[in-house]
Every structure is written in structure tokens, then in C-alpha cells.
């Protein structure tokens, strides 16, 4: 029997995935720099990913806080 993912489990997973995407984007930026290629677009994408991570982390905190009240 497969357990259903809880809302908190999903939030935790999404934060972890966002962190992985950020790490990959940073590696990509370093590769571009090493090749002498402009990183402007890649850096903008990184900023968006970081912004998304902050929102996901806040959402996870909200879920944790409100699930304790139940």
C-alpha cells in the first residue's frame, strides 16, 4: 500500500527540489563564465529561483505552524 503524500511532505519536497534547481543553476552559471559566455539571463533565472524558494520556505513554515495547532 502506497502512503499518500501529506501537505507538509509535499512542501518539504518542493523546498528540496527548489534548492536542487538553484544548485544546478549556479553550476550552469559557473560553466558559462568559464566559457566566456554572458550569464545575464542565467543570473536572472537564478534570482527567480531564489525568490520562489523563499516563498516555498515560508509556505512550509506556515504549514508547520498551523499543523501544530490541530
C-alpha positions in Angstrom: 0.0 0.0 0.0 1.4 3.4 -1.0 1.1 6.2 1.5 -0.4 9.4 0.4 1.8 12.4 0.5 0.8 14.9 3.2 0.6 18.6 2.6 3.7 19.1 4.7 5.6 16.3 2.9 4.8 18.0 -0.4 6.0 21.3 0.9 9.3 19.8 2.2 9.8 18.0 -1.1 9.2 21.2 -3.1 11.7 23.1 -1.0 14.3 20.4 -1.5 13.6 20.4 -5.3 14.0 24.2 -5.4 17.3 24.0 -3.6 18.5 21.4 -6.1 17.4 23.6 -9.0 19.3 26.6 -7.5 22.5 24.5 -7.1 22.2 23.3 -10.7 21.7 26.9 -11.9 24.7 28.1 -10.0 26.8 25.4 -11.6 25.5 26.3 -15.0 26.4 30.0 -14.4 30.0 28.9 -13.5 30.3 26.9 -16.7 29.0 29.8 -18.7 31.5 32.1 -17.0 34.4 29.7 -17.6 33.4 29.6 -21.3 33.3 33.4 -21.5 29.5 33.4 -22.3 27.2 36.0 -20.9 25.5 34.9 -17.7 22.9 37.7 -17.6 19.9 35.5 -18.4 21.1 32.7 -16.3 21.6 35.0 -13.3 18.1 36.4 -13.8 16.7 32.9 -13.7 18.7 32.2 -10.5 17.1 35.3 -8.9 13.6 33.9 -9.8 14.5 30.5 -8.4 15.7 32.0 -5.2 12.6 34.1 -4.9 10.5 31.0 -5.4 12.5 29.1 -2.8 11.8 31.9 -0.2 8.1 31.6 -0.9 8.2 27.8 -0.7 10.1 28.0 2.6 7.6 30.5 4.0 4.7 28.2 2.9 6.4 25.2 4.6 6.8 27.2 7.9 3.1 28.2 7.7 2.1 24.6 7.3 4.3 23.5 10.2 2.9 26.3 12.4 -0.7 25.6 11.6 -0.5 21.8 11.7 0.8 22.0 15.3 -2.5 23.8 16.4 -4.6 20.9 15.3 
